Amino acid sequence: MHKQTGILAALLMAVLWGGVAAAGEVHTVEQLNQAPAELEGEEVRLEGIVGRVNEDIMGVNFIHFVDGTGNEGDYITITSSELPEVGDRVSVTGILVLDRDFGAGYAYPVLIEEAEFSSQ
């Protein structure tokens, strides 16, 4: 009986530790711009630099975020109530959303919403 309990406890710990590692994975702009459907609706994390900020559009700030991956000029758009400054090196966590269409020509194949920023 104790041996089975130990095995179950070990399996549970492996699952829990694996889940913690997955949640902490740092993605790149290049990876997320390839729009992996399995990550849609999931919390993702990136590290890089704030490239551009458009304040208070539809009640949120739109931020272009770069990390040097992908092709020259590649970025990912992030929405947040927070207002980082251009040039800030930050870690960002938010929800990955695919094919968000705000209307009036503002459509984003990949967007990170409800983002929170922290200094690196």
Secondary structure in CASP SS format (residue, H / E / C, confidence):
PFRMAT SS
TARGET T0000
AUTHOR 0000-0000-0000
METHOD secondary structure of the structure
MODEL  1
M C 1.00
H H 1.00
K H 1.00
Q H 1.00
T H 1.00
G H 1.00
I H 1.00
L H 1.00
A H 1.00
A H 1.00
L H 1.00
L H 1.00
M H 1.00
A H 1.00
V H 1.00
L H 1.00
W H 1.00
G H 1.00
G H 1.00
V H 1.00
A H 1.00
A H 1.00
A H 1.00
G C 1.00
E C 1.00
V E 1.00
H E 1.00
T C 1.00
V H 1.00
E H 1.00
Q H 1.00
L H 1.00
N H 1.00
Q C 1.00
A C 1.00
P C 1.00
A H 1.00
E H 1.00
L H 1.00
E C 1.00
G C 1.00
E C 1.00
E E 1.00
V E 1.00
R E 1.00
L E 1.00
E E 1.00
G E 1.00
I E 1.00
V E 1.00
G E 1.00
R E 1.00
V E 1.00
N E 1.00
E E 1.00
D E 1.00
I E 1.00
M C 1.00
G C 1.00
V E 1.00
N E 1.00
F E 1.00
I E 1.00
H E 1.00
F E 1.00
V E 1.00
D C 1.00
G C 1.00
T C 1.00
G C 1.00
N C 1.00
E C 1.00
G C 1.00
D C 1.00
Y C 1.00
I E 1.00
T E 1.00
I E 1.00
T E 1.00
S E 1.00
S C 1.00
E C 1.00
L C 1.00
P C 1.00
E C 1.00
V C 1.00
G C 1.00
D C 1.00
R E 1.00
V E 1.00
S E 1.00
V E 1.00
T E 1.00
G E 1.00
I E 1.00
L E 1.00
V E 1.00
L E 1.00
D E 1.00
R E 1.00
D E 1.00
F C 1.00
G C 1.00
A C 1.00
G C 1.00
Y C 1.00
A E 1.00
Y E 1.00
P E 1.00
V E 1.00
L E 1.00
I E 1.00
E E 1.00
E E 1.00
A E 1.00
E E 1.00
F E 1.00
S E 1.00
S E 1.00
Q C 1.00
END
